[in-house]
Structure formats: structure tokens, C-alpha cells
Amino acid sequence: MNRYYICLVSFVLVLGLVVDVQAVEVFWNNDGPDPLWSTPGNWSTGTLPTSAEGEHVRIDMVPGPIIANEGAVASTMRVGMNYTGDLTVDGGTLAVVDWIAMGRSGNAEATLNMISGTITAGNLYLAERDASCTVNMTGGTITVMDRFLIAKKDTATAHVNLDGGIITAGMIEMRGKGGAGTMDIRAGTLTIDGNNLSLLQGYIDNGWITTYDGNGTLQLDYDVTNEKTTLKATHLLNPNPADGSNVPVSVNQLQWTLPEPNQPGGVVTCDVYFGTDPIVENNPKVVTGQAVESVSVTLAAHTDYYWALDLYDSSVSDTEPIMLSPIFTLNTENTPPVVDAGKDVLTWLQEGVRTGSLESTITDDGMVGPYTVQWTVVSEPNVGTAVIETATAEDTSITLAALGEYVLQLEAFDGEFTSSDTITINVYNDSCEAAKSLPDYVPLVGDFNGDCKVDDADMALLQENWLKDNSLTKEWFKLD
């Protein structure tokens, strides 16, 4: 071995030692006065985890942390590595720069309880090697920027109960190397970047993705506008309001669809429980033994409701139910209005001014009351050159009297929350100048004077220069 190679190997070994020294593992020890992630005493370092490169969070015990506040961060995270660990997110936020591994080796078991709040991670791995993982999601959002892997290795087992909330990922892979990965979708939504219809349909056909334990239908859709594939579910009873939905207090009825009896002449009846107790049987019966498909209810604001049906078929048994529905949920929490001020605009002046329409779209749940709107001019080339006809109307008109960029804001207030969106209008001298501002503008062949059209003026230029030749005539042309 030559001396250069020995030196190179030594340098690599030293570099590896430096990296090892810099790596820091932060263990959850649950020694604080409460089970919160945000309590420094619950961590082996006595300080909260950071997102610094080389710092690894380890959660290898039950109970694990509860994230109920904003600001939880990590560089990488393992929950259940050779041990059992769990993590609960209930109203807080967790941002992980690189990856979260739930369950890894040594027959480890990991559980993620996602109740509300948000998780954002570069990658999410559910069960690696000889480990198992369960995700119980009833609300909130999980955003995976890149890979969402369910049962990553051949000896891994992972199951996702998507009972509510939204999981969004750059890509999804189930049973990549032969593991046992499954997902059951109820009131939740799965969204994957790109057109993944065939991939998800294959998972459904294989029985890896189900809905309501086989008692529902899956709706798979690809949106060409946002280039995302979405998977949702509906129970066979078609509950209305939809399971997990947010509704206004003006809703005064529950609806469902009864199945056909097993035998001709049979009658399907139902008992319906409805109320605010998550243990649905503790709620009053609003329907008892009737063959009906709706019932009137009264809702209060800012309340979670739970309801379920017991179904009976007289052709089978009058006393034993043929089906116990899952617990359907709805809530009357007010949500902010969704504001779309419209698409950005290119236009040009005519006789020194331009008047055009502002067409917006606002969606609100109507929880508190009718919303109000307000258009404002955020910026303009000169003060007073933008005049909005009716600033308190969703759809109105605006008159512009100068060249340049205008930025307008539309704000909607529902009595509790305010949302806004902006629109940009660029005003040019004429239609040709406006066209040339587009990034994909290509001049017309024959448009010699650059006025965006081929006409007699271009023909005159062509005729003026017809048969002229300005090529070089000397074979050896000397530059000055």
C-alpha cells in the first residue's frame, strides 16, 4: 500500500470519527412534571430537541410525548427502535427536517396518535425490518414532502387508520420489499403528488387499502389542475352530513341510506344514537326501530357530535342487529372563509384609462353569520390611479389610469375569522406590449417592425430591401 493511499484512508477514518463525535441523540425520558414535548425536563439533554443536523430524537418508551403546542422540531426522529414507543399530536405542530421512522428492528412497536395539529416531515417510514407500527389518525394534517413508506422491509408490519384528517405526500409506497402494510380510510383523505391512479388502484385491488373495514366505497380522483391524486371514502350507509364533516348550525337533519333486506318481504329498521358523548351508546336514541332514512336534529355552535346506527332485518331477526355502523362524527366549529381574488391580469390603456371587472370567489361555512368583504389597493404606480367602484362587493369593477403594476387585496370577515387573497394587474401601453410581456411570447415570422402583426408596413420593409445583399465580398476582411 503506497503512502498516499495510507494517508487518504487515515483522513477518511478521522473524518468519520469527527462526524460520530458531532452526532447527538436526544432521548425521551418522561421525567418532567407533565407528558408534553415542550417540557425540557422530559428530554435526556435537559433541553428541547432542535433541527440541527446530526441531532437525532429517540422515543423508546410508553407513554411518549404529547405535542400540544406549536414549535416542536427535530432533524430526524425514531419512535420505537428495538423498544416500544408512541407519539401523540393533539393541537400542536411538529416539523422534522429529514425523516421520521416509526418502528425499527428488534421487534419494536411504534404508535402515532394524530388527533389534531400538524406534522411536516421530509420522509415518513412506517415500520422497518422486524418491527410494527400503527397510525391512528382522527384529525389534523400530516405532510410528507417526499417518501411515505408503509411497511418498508419484508419483515415489517404497519397499519394506518385514516379515520379523519388529511395525509399529503410526494409519493407513497406500500410493502416495498414484501412487508405487511395496510390502510383503512374512513373520514380522512389521502393526497399524493402526480397521477397515481393506477398505483393506488393496484393497492385497492390487492386489498391493501380498504374503507370502513369493507363496508364502504373508495373515491379515487386525479386533479389535472393541481396535479394531485386524492383518495376518499364513503360508508355504504351514505351518512349525510358526511362522516367527519364541518357543518353550520343551520343543518337540522341527519340522513342515511338503508340497505335492502336479505329476503323478499323483509323490512330493515334502525336505531339511531345521536349526541355529544364519544361513547355513542351513552347518547339518546333519536330513532327507535323505524324504517326511516332521516331524522331532525338541533345543533349548537362549536360542538362535536357523534352518531351511529344499529340496523335490523325482519327477514333475519327482530332482536339481533345485522349491522352496527361505525361512529360517524360532525362538528360545528367555525372555519375561516376561503378567498380567491381571481387570476392575475394583463391589460392596456385605451384613451388613457382601462376599466375591467374584478370577479372573486369566496367560500364560507356560514357558522357565525353572513360574511363581509373589502377590496383595498395595496400598491399602484401613482396614488389615486386605481379606483374601485364598490369596494365592499365581491364582484365589482376597477378603473386604472396609469401604466405599471397594481396589487389589490380582497379580504373576507365571517364575524370571527378574516382571510384574504391578492391579485396583480399589469397595465401596458398597448396590446402588443402586453403580449410581449408574456414569458412564452414568440414573434411572428415576417413581423419586421415588431408591432405583433404582419401587414403592409412589413411588406413595405420587405420590398425596400428586396434583393439587397449585405454579405461580405472580400475573402480576407480586416477588422478595424
C-alpha positions in Angstrom: 0.0 0.0 0.0 1.6 3.3 -1.0 2.0 6.3 1.3 -0.7 8.4 -0.5 -3.3 5.7 -0.1 -2.5 5.2 3.6 -2.8 9.0 4.2 -6.1 9.1 2.3 -7.6 6.2 4.4 -6.4 7.8 7.6 -8.1 11.1 6.6 -11.4 9.3 5.9 -11.2 7.5 9.2 -10.5 10.7 11.1 -13.4 12.4 9.2 -15.7 9.6 10.2 -14.7 10.0 13.8 -15.4 13.7 13.7 -18.9 13.0 12.3 -19.5 10.4 15.1 -18.5 12.9 17.7 -20.8 15.6 16.3 -23.8 13.2 16.3 -26.1 13.7 19.3 -29.0 11.5 20.4 -31.8 13.1 22.4 -33.8 10.6 24.3 -37.3 11.0 25.7 -37.2 10.1 29.4 -40.6 11.4 30.6 -39.0 12.8 33.8 -40.8 16.1 33.7 -43.9 17.1 35.6 -46.2 16.5 32.5 -46.1 14.4 29.3 -45.6 17.4 27.0 -42.9 17.5 24.3 -42.4 21.2 25.2 -41.1 20.4 28.8 -37.3 20.4 28.7 -37.1 18.0 31.7 -38.7 15.3 29.6 -35.5 15.0 27.5 -32.2 13.4 28.2 -30.3 16.6 27.4 -32.5 18.8 29.7 -33.3 20.9 26.6 -35.8 20.6 23.8 -34.8 18.9 20.6 -33.6 21.1 17.8 -33.5 20.8 14.0 -29.7 20.9 13.9 -28.0 18.5 11.5 -26.7 15.4 13.4 -29.1 15.6 16.2 -31.4 12.5 16.4 -34.5 12.3 18.5 -35.3 8.9 20.1 -38.6 7.9 21.7 -38.4 4.4 23.1 -40.9 4.3 25.8 -44.7 4.5 26.6 -46.1 6.9 27.3 -44.3 9.1 24.8 -44.5 12.8 24.3 -47.7 14.7 23.6 -47.3 17.7 21.2 -50.0 20.2 22.2 -48.1 23.4 21.4 -46.5 25.0 18.3 -42.8 24.8 17.7 -41.8 21.2 18.1 -38.8 20.5 15.8 -36.3 17.7 15.0 -33.7 16.9 12.4 -34.5 13.1 12.4 -36.7 11.0 14.7 -37.1 7.4 15.6 -40.1 6.2 17.6 -39.6 2.6 18.8 -36.1 1.4 17.9 -35.7 -2.0 19.5 -38.3 -0.9 22.0 -41.9 0.2 22.2 -42.7 3.9 21.8 -45.5 6.2 20.9 -46.1 9.8 19.9 -49.3 11.9 20.2 -50.1 15.1 18.3 -53.1 17.0 19.7 -53.3 20.6 18.6 -49.5 21.2 18.2 -47.0 21.3 15.4 -44.1 19.1 14.6 -41.6 19.9 11.9 -38.9 17.3 11.1 -36.3 18.2 8.5 -35.4 14.8 7.2 -37.2 11.6 8.3 -39.5 10.1 10.9 -39.1 6.3 11.4 -41.9 4.7 13.3 -40.8 1.2 14.5 -37.4 -0.1 13.6 -35.8 -3.5 14.3 -35.7 -5.7 17.4 -39.5 -6.4 17.2 -40.1 -2.8 18.1 -43.6 -1.4 18.2 -44.5 2.2 17.4 -47.8 4.1 17.6 -48.7 7.5 16.2 -51.9 9.1 17.6 -52.8 12.0 15.3 -55.7 13.8 16.9 -55.3 17.4 15.7 -52.5 19.7 14.7 -49.8 19.2 12.0 -46.8 17.1 11.2 -44.4 18.1 8.5 -41.5 15.8 7.5 -39.2 15.1 4.6 -39.9 11.4 4.8 -42.1 9.1 6.9 -41.3 5.4 7.3 -43.8 3.2 9.0 -42.2 0.0 10.3 -38.7 -1.1 9.1 -37.3 -4.6 9.4 -38.8 -6.8 12.1 -41.0 -4.0 13.6 -44.6 -3.0 13.7 -46.3 0.4 13.5 -49.9 1.7 13.9 -51.1 5.1 13.0 -54.4 6.2 14.5 -55.5 9.5 12.8 -58.7 11.2 13.6 -57.8 14.8 12.6 -55.1 17.2 11.7 -52.7 17.1 8.8 -49.6 15.1 8.0 -47.5 16.5 5.2 -44.7 14.3 3.8 -42.6 16.2 1.4 -41.0 13.2 -0.3 -41.5 9.5 0.6 -44.3 7.9 2.6 -43.4 4.3 3.1 -45.8 1.8 4.7 -44.0 -1.5 5.8 -40.7 -0.6 4.4 -39.0 -4.0 4.8 -40.1 -7.6 4.2 -40.4 -8.4 8.0 -42.3 -5.1 8.8 -46.0 -4.7 9.7 -47.8 -1.3 9.5 -51.4 -0.2 9.6 -52.9 3.2 9.1 -56.4 4.0 10.4 -57.2 7.2 8.5 -60.4 8.0 10.4 -60.1 11.7 9.8 -57.7 14.5 8.8 -55.5 14.7 5.7 -52.3 12.9 4.7 -50.4 14.5 1.9 -47.2 13.0 0.4 -44.9 13.4 -2.5 -45.0 9.7 -3.2 -46.4 6.6 -1.4 -45.1 3.0 -1.4 -46.7 0.0 0.4 -45.0 -3.3 1.0 -41.9 -2.1 -0.9 -40.0 -5.3 0.0 -42.8 -7.6 0.9 -43.8 -6.3 4.3 -47.4 -6.3 5.6 -48.7 -2.8 5.1 -52.4 -1.8 5.1 -54.6 1.3 5.3 -58.3 1.7 6.2 -59.8 5.0 5.1 -62.9 6.4 6.7 -63.5 10.2 7.1 -59.9 11.0 6.2 -58.3 12.0 2.9 -55.1 10.7 1.2 -53.4 13.0 -1.3 -50.4 12.1 -3.4 -48.5 14.3 -5.8 -48.8 13.4 -9.5 -51.0 11.0 -11.3 -51.0 7.9 -9.1 -54.4 6.5 -10.1 -53.0 3.1 -11.3 -50.7 2.8 -8.3 -53.4 3.4 -5.7 -56.0 1.3 -7.6 -53.5 -1.5 -7.5 -53.2 -1.2 -3.8 -57.0 -1.2 -3.5 -57.3 -4.3 -5.8 -54.8 -6.1 -3.7 -56.8 -5.4 -0.6 -54.1 -3.3 1.0 -56.2 -0.2 1.1 -59.8 -0.7 2.4 -62.6 1.5 3.7 -64.8 1.1 6.8 -63.4 -2.4 7.1 -65.0 -3.4 3.8 -68.3 -1.6 4.4 -67.7 1.5 2.2 -66.7 2.7 -1.2 -63.4 4.5 -2.2 -63.4 7.5 -4.5 -60.1 7.9 -6.4 -59.6 11.1 -8.4 -56.7 12.9 -10.2 -57.0 16.7 -10.5 -55.2 17.9 -13.6 -55.2 21.5 -12.3 -53.1 20.8 -9.1 -51.6 17.5 -10.4 -52.6 15.6 -7.3 -54.3 12.2 -6.8 -56.9 12.1 -4.0 -58.4 9.1 -2.2 -61.5 9.5 -0.1 -64.2 7.1 1.3 -67.9 6.9 1.9 -69.7 4.4 4.1 -72.3 2.2 2.5 -75.0 3.9 4.6 -74.1 7.2 2.9 -74.3 9.3 6.0 -75.2 13.0 5.5 -73.6 15.1 6.7 -70.6 13.2 5.6 -68.5 11.5 8.3 -66.0 13.9 9.8 -67.5 17.0 8.2 -67.7 20.5 9.5 -71.3 21.9 9.2 -73.2 25.1 10.0 -75.6 25.1 12.9 -78.4 25.6 10.4 -78.1 21.9 9.5 -81.3 20.3 11.0 -81.3 16.8 9.7 -79.3 13.5 9.7 -79.8 11.3 6.6 -78.6 7.8 5.6 -79.5 5.0 3.2 -80.9 1.7 4.5 -79.8 -1.5 2.7 -82.2 -3.9 1.1 -83.5 -6.8 3.3 -81.8 -10.2 2.9 -85.1 -11.9 2.0 -88.1 -10.6 0.0 -90.8 -9.2 2.3 -88.3 -8.3 5.0 -88.1 -4.8 6.5 -84.9 -3.1 7.5 -85.3 -0.8 10.5 -82.8 1.2 12.6 -82.0 2.6 16.0 -80.1 5.9 15.8 -77.9 7.3 18.6 -77.0 11.0 18.4 -75.3 13.4 20.9 -72.1 14.8 22.2 -70.7 11.8 24.0 -67.9 10.0 22.1 -69.2 6.7 23.6 -72.2 6.8 21.3 -74.4 4.4 23.2 -74.5 6.9 26.0 -76.3 9.4 23.7 -80.1 9.3 23.4 -81.8 7.4 20.7 -83.3 9.8 18.2 -84.8 6.9 16.2 -86.0 3.6 17.6 -87.0 0.6 15.5 -88.2 2.6 12.4 -87.7 2.1 8.7 -86.7 5.7 8.1 -83.7 7.4 6.4 -83.6 10.7 8.2 -84.3 12.4 11.5 -84.5 16.0 12.6 -81.8 17.3 15.0 -80.7 20.6 16.6 -77.1 21.7 16.6 -75.2 24.1 18.8 -72.2 26.1 17.7 -68.6 25.0 18.5 -69.7 21.4 19.3 -68.5 17.9 18.3 -71.3 15.4 17.6 -71.3 11.6 17.4 -73.9 9.3 15.8 -74.3 5.7 14.9 -77.0 3.3 13.6 -78.0 -0.3 14.6 -79.7 -2.0 11.7 -82.3 -4.8 12.0 -83.7 -7.0 9.2 -87.0 -8.7 10.0 -86.3 -11.4 7.5 -83.2 -12.4 9.6 -84.0 -11.4 13.2 -86.1 -8.8 15.0 -83.8 -8.8 18.0 -80.2 -9.2 16.7 -78.8 -6.3 14.5 -77.5 -7.2 11.1 -75.1 -4.2 11.2 -73.6 -1.8 13.8 -72.4 1.2 11.9 -69.1 2.9 12.9 -69.4 6.1 14.9 -69.9 9.0 12.5 -68.8 12.4 13.6 -69.5 16.0 12.7 -68.7 19.3 14.3 -69.9 22.9 14.2 -66.6 24.7 14.7 -66.3 27.8 12.6 -63.6 27.8 9.9 -62.1 30.8 8.2 -63.6 31.8 4.8 -61.7 30.7 1.7 -60.9 33.7 -0.5 -59.9 33.6 -4.2 -59.5 37.2 -5.6 -59.2 35.8 -9.1 -56.4 35.3 -11.6 -53.7 37.9 -12.3 -54.5 40.2 -15.3 -52.6 41.8 -18.2 -54.3 44.7 -19.9 -53.5 48.0 -21.7 -54.8 51.6 -21.7 -57.4 52.9 -24.1 -57.5 56.7 -24.4 -55.5 56.9 -21.1 -57.7 54.6 -18.9 -58.8 51.0 -18.6 -61.9 49.7 -16.8 -62.3 46.0 -16.1 -64.1 43.6 -13.8 -63.0 42.0 -10.6 -64.5 38.5 -10.2 -63.8 36.7 -6.9 -64.9 33.5 -5.3 -65.5 33.2 -1.5 -66.5 30.1 0.3 -67.7 30.2 3.9 -69.4 27.7 6.2 -71.9 30.3 7.5 -71.3 29.3 11.1 -71.3 32.8 12.5 -73.3 34.8 10.0 -73.1 36.4 6.6 -69.5 37.4 5.7 -68.4 40.9 4.6 -65.8 41.7 2.1 -63.4 44.6 1.4 -61.2 45.4 -1.6 -58.1 47.6 -1.0 -55.3 48.9 -3.2 -52.1 47.5 -1.8 -49.8 49.2 -4.3 -50.2 51.3 -7.5 -47.9 53.3 -9.9 -49.2 56.6 -8.7 -51.6 57.4 -5.8 -55.2 57.6 -6.9 -54.7 55.9 -10.3 -56.8 52.9 -9.2 -60.4 53.5 -8.4 -62.6 50.5 -7.2 -66.3 51.0 -8.0 -67.7 49.2 -4.9 -65.0 48.1 -2.5 -67.5 46.1 -0.4 -68.7 43.9 -3.2 -67.2 40.5 -4.2 -67.7 41.2 -7.9 -67.1 44.8 -8.9 -65.1 46.9 -11.4 -61.9 48.9 -11.3 -60.6 51.8 -13.4 -56.9 52.2 -13.9 -55.3 55.4 -15.2 -51.5 54.8 -15.3 -49.0 52.3 -16.7 -47.4 49.8 -14.3 -48.3 47.2 -11.7 -51.3 47.3 -9.4 -51.7 44.9 -6.4 -55.2 44.6 -5.0 -56.3 42.7 -1.9 -59.7 41.1 -1.2 -60.5 40.5 2.5 -63.4 38.4 3.9 -64.6 38.5 7.5 -67.1 36.0 8.8 -67.6 37.6 12.2 -64.8 35.6 13.8 -62.0 34.9 11.2 -60.5 37.0 8.4 -59.0 35.6 5.2 -57.5 37.4 2.3 -56.1 37.0 -1.2 -54.4 39.3 -3.7 -54.5 39.9 -7.4 -51.9 41.6 -9.6 -52.8 43.7 -12.6 -50.1 44.9 -15.1 -51.1 47.7 -17.4 -49.2 48.4 -20.7 -49.3 51.0 -23.4 -51.0 48.7 -25.9 -51.9 45.1 -26.6 -48.6 44.3 -28.4 -46.6 45.5 -25.4 -48.8 43.4 -23.1 -48.3 40.3 -25.4 -44.5 40.8 -25.4 -44.5 40.6 -21.6 -45.7 37.0 -21.6 -42.9 34.5 -20.9 -43.9 32.3 -23.9 -44.2 35.2 -26.4 -42.8 34.3 -29.9 -42.7 37.0 -32.6 -44.5 36.3 -35.8 -42.4 35.4 -38.8 -42.4 38.5 -41.0 -43.1 40.9 -38.2 -40.2 43.1 -39.2 -41.3 46.3 -37.3 -42.2 44.4 -34.1 -45.8 45.5 -33.8 -47.1 42.0 -33.2 -48.7 41.7 -36.7 -47.7 41.0 -40.3 -49.2 43.7 -42.6 -48.5 46.2 -45.3 -45.9 48.0 -43.2 -43.9 44.8 -43.0 -44.4 44.2 -46.7 -43.0 47.7 -47.4 -39.9 47.0 -45.4 -39.5 43.7 -47.3 -39.9 45.5 -50.7 -37.5 48.2 -49.7 -34.8 45.7 -49.0 -35.7 43.2 -51.7 -32.7 41.6 -53.4 -30.3 43.7 -51.4 -27.2 41.8 -50.2 -25.0 42.9 -47.3 -22.8 39.8 -47.1 -19.0 40.3 -47.2 -17.3 40.5 -50.6 -13.7 40.2 -49.5 -12.4 36.8 -48.7 -9.9 38.3 -46.2 -11.9 41.0 -44.3 -9.8 43.1 -41.9 -11.4 44.4 -38.8 -10.6 47.9 -37.6 
